[in-house]
Amino acid sequence: MNRLLGTLLLLPVTALAAEPVATATTATATAAVAPTVVGGMAGQLTQLVLGLLLVLGVIFALAWMVRRVQQAGPAGKGQVIDIIGSRALGPRDRLVLVQVGKEQILLGLTPGTITPLHVLKEPVETPNGEPATPEFAQRLMELLGKDKK
């Protein structure tokens, strides 16, 4: 591990050692050195761009992997908790109807607590067996012309 770290730290030093050093001061010597300096700058720019693309690729690959792992969940089991509906009572307070197995529970959500308010004896049926769409999302879909109706 230490050997790998030492090698990585010495890589920039070896790149500097490989660059030609301008010793002549005549016009022809500086003209001859100028293309290598421009080429060196182009090489550095290429290295910078490729490094940036590599880092961005790693970031996107990790984001994709995290998304895949979060969607997988427990092996062989589906979701057992579904949100049936939600209603805002104020800027920070909500009522949420949650289905757990065959039981529906009405929850009160505040910034600091989640309180079970009532366990329904008969489940509330939603049209077409689909979860109710929150009002804001439904209105936004209508405005965008993407409503399913």
Secondary structure, DSSP 8 states (H G I E B T S, - for coil): -HHHHHHHHHHHHHHHHTS------SHHHHHHHHHHHHHHHHHHHHHHHHHHHHHHHHHHHHHHHHHHHHHH-STT----EEEEEEEESSSS-EEEEEEETTEEEEEEE-SS-EEEEEEESS----GGG-----HHHHHHHHHHT----
